[in-house]
Amino acid sequence: MEGKGREVSPAIGLNGNIYYASRGEIFSLTKERKILWRYSIPGFGNYSDNIKSISVDSDSSILIVVNSYDQKIYTLKPDGTLKWEFSAGSNEYISGLCLLKNGTKVLATVNKLILLKNNGTVKWSKSDFGGAYPIVDNEGNIYIIRGDKISAIDQNNNILFDFKIGVYGYNYSPIIGRDGVIFLVSSDKIKAIYDSFGIPPTQPKNFVALPGNNQVKLKWDVNSEIRSEERRVGKECR
C-alpha cells in the first residue's frame, strides 16, 4: 500500500487496529497487518494528495479530513461503513480538527470556527473566527491561533479572551500545561501566556537544554505584572 502525494500519519483505534490512507482509500489493518476493510473516498481521483488527517473518536468512529474542492469530513463506523459526512464549503479550507470527550468536534477553517455534534450536525458556527491548530483544555474550552492572536471560546460560543501575541509565525499547535500556561511554538521561539483567569508567569529563571535528548526544562516564579514572556530557542532546543 504505497501512498501517493502528501503522507498522512496513521491512527490507532482503541481495539489496536491501524487506520491508514493510501491513494484515496482508508484501510483498517490488524496489528498483524491483515486488511479488515477498505473505504474509497468518493470522487477522490482528482484529489490524490489531499487527505489531511485521520483520527479516532471516543466511540471508535474514524474521522477523515479531506482538503478537496468541497472540504469534507468523512466519519466511518468501526466496520468501515459511512456514518456521516460534513462539508465545510468550497471556500473554507479546513485547517484543524479537535475531538472532545463528549463526542463534540471542533472544526477550524480559514474563516470559521464550527462546533459539530456527535451526529455531524452543526451546534454553532462562528464567522470571522477562523484560524488554525484548535486545542481544548480539560474544561472543554477551545483555544485557536488567529493570525497574530490566540483566542479562547467556550462550548456555548462565549469568547473568554482574545489575546494579541504580537507577531505571526506561531505555526505549530499550542500546548496547555497543567497549571494553565499556554505554550506557543514557532521555528525559533517559545512563548508562554497565561489565560485571563490566573496569575501570569514571568520570564523563566532557568532555561536549560537537558543533555542528550533535545528537551527543554522551564522553571519560573509568578509575577502578576507580566502577561506573557517569549524566549528564543537555540538549535539544541528544537
VOPA-412523 format. One record per residue (C-alpha): y, z, x; residue in one letter. Coordinates in nm, 2 decimals, padded with zeros to 4 digits, always signed. Each point is the difference from the previous one (the first is absolute). Layout:
<nodes>
{{Y; Z; X}; "A"}
...
</nodes>
This chain:
<nodes>
{{+00.00; +00.00; +00.00}; "M"}
{{+00.27; -00.12; +00.23}; "E"}
{{+00.35; +00.05; -00.13}; "G"}
{{+00.26; -00.27; -00.03}; "K"}
{{+00.37; +00.08; +00.04}; "G"}
{{+00.15; +00.35; +00.03}; "R"}
{{-00.25; +00.28; +00.06}; "E"}
{{-00.02; +00.27; -00.27}; "V"}
{{-00.15; +00.34; +00.08}; "S"}
{{-00.32; +00.07; -00.20}; "P"}
{{-00.02; +00.30; -00.24}; "A"}
{{-00.28; +00.25; -00.03}; "I"}
{{-00.10; +00.15; -00.34}; "G"}
{{-00.10; +00.35; -00.09}; "L"}
{{-00.36; -00.13; -00.01}; "N"}
{{+00.02; -00.13; +00.35}; "G"}
{{+00.02; -00.37; -00.10}; "N"}
{{+00.22; -00.22; +00.20}; "I"}
{{+00.25; -00.25; -00.16}; "Y"}
{{+00.10; -00.29; +00.20}; "Y"}
{{+00.22; -00.31; -00.05}; "A"}
{{-00.09; -00.35; +00.12}; "S"}
{{+00.14; -00.34; -00.10}; "R"}
{{+00.11; +00.10; -00.35}; "G"}
{{-00.30; +00.22; -00.08}; "E"}
{{-00.06; +00.37; -00.01}; "I"}
{{-00.35; +00.12; +00.12}; "F"}
{{-00.17; +00.33; -00.06}; "S"}
{{-00.24; +00.10; +00.27}; "L"}
{{-00.22; +00.29; +00.06}; "T"}
{{+00.01; +00.20; +00.32}; "K"}
{{-00.30; -00.22; +00.10}; "E"}
{{+00.22; -00.31; -00.05}; "R"}
{{-00.19; -00.12; -00.31}; "K"}
{{+00.22; -00.19; -00.23}; "I"}
{{+00.00; +00.16; -00.35}; "L"}
{{+00.25; -00.24; -00.17}; "W"}
{{+00.29; -00.23; +00.07}; "R"}
{{+00.31; -00.07; -00.21}; "Y"}
{{+00.20; -00.32; +00.03}; "S"}
{{+00.37; +00.04; -00.05}; "I"}
{{+00.11; -00.27; -00.26}; "P"}
{{+00.20; -00.29; +00.15}; "G"}
{{-00.02; +00.15; +00.35}; "F"}
{{-00.07; -00.34; +00.17}; "G"}
{{+00.37; -00.06; +00.03}; "N"}
{{+00.07; +00.35; +00.15}; "Y"}
{{-00.27; +00.05; +00.26}; "S"}
{{+00.19; +00.26; +00.21}; "D"}
{{+00.19; +00.20; -00.26}; "N"}
{{-00.23; +00.29; -00.08}; "I"}
{{+00.23; +00.29; +00.09}; "K"}
{{-00.23; +00.31; -00.04}; "S"}
{{-00.32; +00.14; -00.14}; "I"}
{{-00.01; +00.36; -00.12}; "S"}
{{-00.24; +00.22; -00.20}; "V"}
{{+00.13; +00.22; -00.28}; "D"}
{{-00.13; +00.35; -00.09}; "S"}
{{-00.22; -00.15; -00.28}; "D"}
{{-00.16; -00.24; +00.26}; "S"}
{{+00.20; -00.30; -00.14}; "S"}
{{+00.09; -00.25; +00.27}; "I"}
{{+00.36; -00.13; +00.02}; "L"}
{{+00.09; -00.32; +00.17}; "I"}
{{+00.37; -00.09; +00.05}; "V"}
{{+00.05; -00.38; +00.03}; "V"}
{{+00.34; -00.14; +00.12}; "N"}
{{-00.04; -00.34; -00.15}; "S"}
{{+00.23; -00.18; -00.24}; "Y"}
{{-00.05; +00.24; -00.29}; "D"}
{{-00.01; +00.32; +00.21}; "Q"}
{{-00.30; +00.17; -00.16}; "K"}
{{-00.22; +00.31; +00.02}; "I"}
{{-00.36; -00.05; -00.09}; "Y"}
{{-00.20; +00.32; -00.09}; "T"}
{{-00.38; -00.03; +00.01}; "L"}
{{-00.26; +00.24; -00.14}; "K"}
{{-00.25; +00.14; +00.24}; "P"}
{{-00.25; -00.27; -00.11}; "D"}
{{+00.24; -00.28; +00.11}; "G"}
{{+00.12; -00.11; -00.35}; "T"}
{{+00.37; -00.02; -00.08}; "L"}
{{+00.15; +00.31; -00.16}; "K"}
{{+00.36; -00.12; -00.03}; "W"}
{{+00.27; -00.20; +00.18}; "E"}
{{+00.37; +00.04; +00.03}; "F"}
{{+00.26; -00.25; +00.10}; "S"}
{{+00.33; +00.12; +00.15}; "A"}
{{+00.16; -00.34; -00.05}; "G"}
{{+00.05; -00.31; +00.21}; "S"}
{{+00.32; +00.13; +00.16}; "N"}
{{-00.13; +00.35; +00.07}; "E"}
{{-00.17; +00.01; +00.34}; "Y"}
{{-00.23; +00.31; +00.00}; "I"}
{{+00.10; +00.21; +00.30}; "S"}
{{-00.22; +00.31; -00.06}; "G"}
{{-00.25; +00.18; -00.23}; "L"}
{{-00.07; +00.37; -00.02}; "C"}
{{-00.27; +00.17; -00.20}; "L"}
{{+00.05; +00.34; -00.16}; "L"}
{{-00.27; +00.25; -00.08}; "K"}
{{+00.05; -00.02; -00.37}; "N"}
{{-00.08; -00.38; +00.00}; "G"}
{{+00.37; -00.11; +00.00}; "T"}
{{+00.10; -00.28; +00.23}; "K"}
{{+00.33; -00.03; +00.18}; "V"}
{{+00.09; -00.37; +00.06}; "L"}
{{+00.29; -00.10; +00.22}; "A"}
{{+00.15; -00.35; +00.00}; "T"}
{{+00.31; -00.14; +00.17}; "V"}
{{+00.20; +00.07; -00.32}; "N"}
{{-00.18; +00.27; -00.20}; "K"}
{{-00.20; +00.32; +00.00}; "L"}
{{-00.27; -00.01; -00.26}; "I"}
{{-00.22; +00.28; -00.13}; "L"}
{{-00.33; -00.12; -00.15}; "L"}
{{-00.23; +00.20; -00.22}; "K"}
{{-00.37; +00.01; +00.08}; "N"}
{{-00.07; -00.29; -00.25}; "N"}
{{+00.25; -00.23; +00.18}; "G"}
{{+00.28; +00.03; -00.25}; "T"}
{{+00.36; +00.08; +00.11}; "V"}
{{+00.11; +00.36; -00.04}; "K"}
{{+00.35; -00.08; +00.13}; "W"}
{{+00.17; -00.26; +00.22}; "S"}
{{+00.32; +00.07; +00.19}; "K"}
{{+00.20; -00.31; +00.09}; "S"}
{{+00.22; -00.01; +00.31}; "D"}
{{-00.22; +00.27; +00.15}; "F"}
{{-00.23; -00.23; +00.21}; "G"}
{{-00.11; +00.08; +00.35}; "G"}
{{-00.30; +00.06; +00.21}; "A"}
{{-00.27; +00.25; +00.11}; "Y"}
{{-00.01; +00.23; -00.30}; "P"}
{{-00.16; +00.34; +00.06}; "I"}
{{-00.07; +00.30; -00.23}; "V"}
{{+00.02; +00.37; +00.07}; "D"}
{{-00.23; +00.27; -00.14}; "N"}
{{+00.22; +00.04; -00.31}; "E"}
{{-00.02; -00.37; -00.08}; "G"}
{{+00.36; -00.08; +00.11}; "N"}
{{+00.04; -00.35; +00.13}; "I"}
{{+00.19; -00.09; +00.33}; "Y"}
{{+00.10; -00.35; +00.08}; "I"}
{{+00.19; -00.17; +00.28}; "I"}
{{+00.28; -00.22; -00.14}; "R"}
{{+00.18; -00.18; +00.28}; "G"}
{{+00.21; +00.26; +00.17}; "D"}
{{-00.10; +00.27; -00.24}; "K"}
{{-00.29; +00.22; -00.10}; "I"}
{{-00.02; +00.10; -00.36}; "S"}
{{-00.21; +00.25; -00.20}; "A"}
{{-00.08; -00.03; -00.37}; "I"}
{{-00.24; +00.19; -00.22}; "D"}
{{-00.26; -00.14; -00.24}; "Q"}
{{+00.24; +00.04; -00.29}; "N"}
{{+00.24; -00.25; +00.16}; "N"}
{{+00.25; +00.26; +00.12}; "N"}
{{+00.17; -00.06; +00.33}; "I"}
{{-00.04; +00.31; +00.22}; "L"}
{{+00.21; -00.12; +00.30}; "F"}
{{+00.13; -00.32; +00.15}; "D"}
{{+00.05; +00.07; +00.37}; "F"}
{{+00.17; -00.26; +00.24}; "K"}
{{-00.19; -00.01; +00.33}; "I"}
{{+00.27; -00.20; +00.16}; "G"}
{{-00.18; -00.30; +00.14}; "V"}
{{-00.26; -00.25; -00.10}; "Y"}
{{-00.32; -00.05; +00.19}; "G"}
{{-00.22; +00.30; -00.11}; "Y"}
{{-00.28; -00.24; -00.07}; "N"}
{{-00.30; +00.23; -00.01}; "Y"}
{{-00.13; +00.22; -00.28}; "S"}
{{+00.17; +00.34; -00.01}; "P"}
{{-00.20; +00.32; +00.05}; "I"}
{{+00.06; +00.32; -00.18}; "I"}
{{-00.09; +00.32; +00.19}; "G"}
{{-00.14; +00.31; -00.16}; "R"}
{{+00.34; +00.17; +00.01}; "D"}
{{+00.17; -00.29; -00.18}; "G"}
{{+00.15; -00.17; +00.31}; "V"}
{{+00.00; -00.38; -00.04}; "I"}
{{-00.06; -00.20; +00.32}; "F"}
{{+00.13; -00.35; +00.02}; "L"}
{{-00.13; -00.22; +00.28}; "V"}
{{+00.14; -00.32; +00.16}; "S"}
{{-00.11; -00.18; +00.30}; "S"}
{{+00.18; +00.24; +00.23}; "D"}
{{+00.11; +00.30; -00.20}; "K"}
{{-00.11; +00.29; -00.22}; "I"}
{{+00.24; +00.13; -00.26}; "K"}
{{-00.08; +00.33; -00.17}; "A"}
{{+00.18; +00.08; -00.33}; "I"}
{{-00.05; +00.28; -00.25}; "Y"}
{{+00.03; -00.04; -00.37}; "D"}
{{+00.29; +00.14; -00.19}; "S"}
{{-00.19; +00.31; -00.13}; "F"}
{{-00.07; +00.16; +00.34}; "G"}
{{+00.16; +00.09; +00.33}; "I"}
{{+00.05; -00.30; +00.23}; "P"}
{{-00.13; +00.00; +00.36}; "P"}
{{+00.20; +00.00; +00.31}; "T"}
{{-00.08; -00.20; +00.32}; "Q"}
{{-00.34; +00.08; +00.14}; "P"}
{{+00.01; +00.25; +00.28}; "K"}
{{-00.32; -00.14; +00.15}; "N"}
{{-00.08; -00.37; -00.01}; "F"}
{{-00.30; -00.04; +00.22}; "V"}
{{-00.26; -00.28; +00.02}; "A"}
{{-00.34; +00.16; +00.03}; "L"}
{{-00.18; -00.14; +00.31}; "P"}
{{-00.28; -00.25; -00.05}; "G"}
{{+00.02; -00.08; -00.38}; "N"}
{{+00.35; -00.15; -00.07}; "N"}
{{+00.07; +00.28; -00.26}; "Q"}
{{+00.33; +00.18; -00.04}; "V"}
{{+00.04; +00.37; -00.07}; "K"}
{{+00.32; +00.10; -00.18}; "L"}
{{+00.14; +00.36; -00.04}; "K"}
{{+00.33; +00.11; -00.13}; "W"}
{{+00.20; +00.28; -00.15}; "D"}
{{+00.18; -00.05; -00.33}; "V"}
{{+00.38; -00.05; -00.02}; "N"}
{{+00.16; -00.03; -00.34}; "S"}
{{+00.29; -00.20; +00.14}; "E"}
{{-00.19; -00.31; +00.09}; "I"}
{{-00.18; -00.23; -00.25}; "R"}
{{-00.18; -00.23; +00.24}; "S"}
{{-00.08; -00.07; +00.36}; "E"}
{{-00.10; -00.30; +00.19}; "E"}
{{-00.18; -00.03; +00.33}; "R"}
{{-00.08; -00.31; +00.21}; "R"}
{{-00.36; -00.04; +00.08}; "V"}
{{-00.11; -00.12; +00.35}; "G"}
{{-00.28; -00.23; +00.07}; "K"}
{{-00.24; +00.29; +00.04}; "E"}
{{+00.07; +00.11; -00.36}; "C"}
{{-00.07; -00.31; -00.20}; "R"}
</nodes>
